[in-house]
């Protein structure tokens, strides 16, 4: 591990410890202490987001978008008001096509398929590209 990595780890640990214990002088004092630690290290962080890079590769998933299953999950969870978890015994296969109904937390989508509406993780399907 390089000296730079070790110093980053020490700073993160110092920041987390001072935020837990408060440094004895309140939030303002611990904030000044943390700021001086960071200034001594002279680190610069630059964060950028470019829509051109992210949206150029794959189309966005939206409600109503058609999808195609690329890998069959081992278990299927129904999107009913009282969900039911059942083993996928050939109900859903790679190549099956559906349409997104809604988005759920943690990149899970409610997808309407020919066999019903199920909650499926996004890693099991991709957007279907329809050529005109």
VEXDREN-2710 file (C-alpha; in Angstrom, 1 decimal):
% VEXDREN-2710
k/r/px/py/pz
1/UNK/0.0/0.0/0.0
2/UNK/1.5/3.4/-1.0
3/UNK/2.0/6.3/1.4
4/UNK/-0.7/8.3/-0.3
5/UNK/-3.2/5.5/0.2
6/UNK/-2.2/5.2/3.9
7/UNK/-2.6/9.0/4.4
8/UNK/-6.1/8.9/2.8
9/UNK/-7.1/6.0/5.1
10/UNK/-5.8/8.0/8.1
11/UNK/-7.8/11.1/7.1
12/UNK/-11.0/9.1/6.6
13/UNK/-10.5/7.4/10.0
14/UNK/-9.8/10.8/11.7
15/UNK/-12.9/12.3/10.1
16/UNK/-15.1/9.5/11.1
17/UNK/-13.7/9.4/14.7
18/UNK/-14.1/13.1/15.1
19/UNK/-17.6/13.0/13.8
20/UNK/-18.5/10.2/16.3
21/UNK/-16.9/11.8/19.4
22/UNK/-17.4/15.4/18.4
23/UNK/-13.9/16.4/19.3
24/UNK/-15.0/17.9/22.6
25/UNK/-15.5/21.4/21.2
26/UNK/-18.7/21.0/19.3
27/UNK/-19.4/20.7/15.6
28/UNK/-17.7/24.0/14.6
29/UNK/-14.3/23.0/16.2
30/UNK/-14.3/19.5/14.7
31/UNK/-15.2/21.0/11.3
32/UNK/-12.2/23.4/11.5
33/UNK/-9.9/20.5/12.6
34/UNK/-11.1/18.3/9.7
35/UNK/-10.6/21.2/7.3
36/UNK/-7.1/21.8/8.4
37/UNK/-6.2/18.1/8.0
38/UNK/-7.5/18.2/4.4
39/UNK/-5.7/21.5/3.7
40/UNK/-2.4/20.0/4.9
41/UNK/-2.8/17.1/2.5
42/UNK/-3.6/19.5/-0.4
43/UNK/-6.0/17.1/-2.1
44/UNK/-8.2/18.2/-4.9
45/UNK/-11.2/16.3/-6.1
46/UNK/-13.0/17.0/-9.3
47/UNK/-16.4/15.4/-10.0
48/UNK/-17.9/15.5/-13.4
49/UNK/-21.0/14.1/-15.0
50/UNK/-21.5/14.0/-18.7
51/UNK/-24.8/12.9/-20.2
52/UNK/-23.2/12.3/-23.5
53/UNK/-21.0/9.5/-22.2
54/UNK/-23.7/7.8/-20.1
55/UNK/-26.6/7.9/-22.5
56/UNK/-24.7/7.1/-25.6
57/UNK/-24.2/3.4/-24.9
58/UNK/-27.6/2.1/-23.8
59/UNK/-31.1/3.6/-24.0
60/UNK/-32.7/4.6/-20.7
61/UNK/-35.1/2.4/-18.9
62/UNK/-38.5/4.1/-18.5
63/UNK/-42.0/3.1/-17.7
64/UNK/-43.5/1.6/-20.8
65/UNK/-40.2/0.7/-22.4
66/UNK/-40.0/-2.8/-24.0
67/UNK/-37.4/-5.1/-22.5
68/UNK/-35.9/-8.5/-23.4
69/UNK/-34.8/-11.0/-20.8
70/UNK/-31.1/-11.9/-21.1
71/UNK/-30.8/-14.3/-18.1
72/UNK/-33.5/-16.2/-16.3
73/UNK/-33.6/-15.5/-12.6
74/UNK/-33.8/-18.6/-10.3
75/UNK/-36.8/-17.2/-8.4
76/UNK/-39.7/-14.9/-9.5
77/UNK/-41.5/-12.5/-7.2
78/UNK/-45.0/-11.4/-8.3
79/UNK/-45.8/-7.8/-8.4
80/UNK/-49.2/-8.3/-6.6
81/UNK/-50.3/-6.4/-3.5
82/UNK/-49.3/-9.5/-1.6
83/UNK/-46.2/-10.7/-3.4
84/UNK/-45.4/-14.4/-3.8
85/UNK/-41.9/-15.8/-4.3
86/UNK/-41.8/-18.8/-6.6
87/UNK/-39.1/-20.8/-8.2
88/UNK/-38.6/-20.2/-11.9
89/UNK/-39.3/-23.6/-13.3
90/UNK/-39.2/-22.6/-17.0
91/UNK/-41.8/-19.8/-16.6
92/UNK/-39.3/-17.1/-17.7
93/UNK/-36.6/-17.8/-20.2
94/UNK/-33.9/-15.8/-21.9
95/UNK/-35.4/-14.1/-25.0
96/UNK/-38.8/-13.4/-23.4
97/UNK/-40.1/-9.9/-24.1
98/UNK/-42.0/-7.7/-21.7
99/UNK/-42.8/-4.1/-20.8
100/UNK/-41.8/-2.0/-17.8
101/UNK/-44.8/-1.1/-15.6
102/UNK/-43.0/0.7/-12.7
103/UNK/-39.7/1.1/-10.9
104/UNK/-39.1/-0.2/-7.4
105/UNK/-36.2/0.5/-5.0
106/UNK/-32.7/-1.0/-5.6
107/UNK/-32.9/-1.2/-9.4
108/UNK/-35.8/-3.6/-9.3
109/UNK/-38.5/-3.1/-12.0
110/UNK/-42.1/-4.4/-12.3
111/UNK/-42.3/-6.0/-15.7
112/UNK/-45.4/-7.1/-17.5
113/UNK/-44.8/-10.4/-19.3
114/UNK/-47.0/-12.9/-21.0
115/UNK/-47.1/-15.0/-17.9
116/UNK/-48.0/-12.1/-15.5
117/UNK/-46.4/-9.1/-13.8
118/UNK/-43.2/-9.8/-11.9
119/UNK/-40.5/-7.9/-10.0
120/UNK/-37.2/-8.4/-11.8
121/UNK/-33.8/-7.0/-11.1
122/UNK/-32.3/-5.0/-13.9
123/UNK/-29.3/-7.3/-14.3
124/UNK/-31.7/-10.0/-15.8
125/UNK/-32.9/-7.9/-18.7
126/UNK/-31.9/-5.1/-21.1
127/UNK/-33.9/-2.5/-23.1
128/UNK/-35.3/-3.9/-26.4
129/UNK/-34.1/-1.9/-29.3
130/UNK/-36.8/-1.7/-32.0
131/UNK/-35.6/-0.8/-35.4
132/UNK/-38.0/1.1/-37.7
END
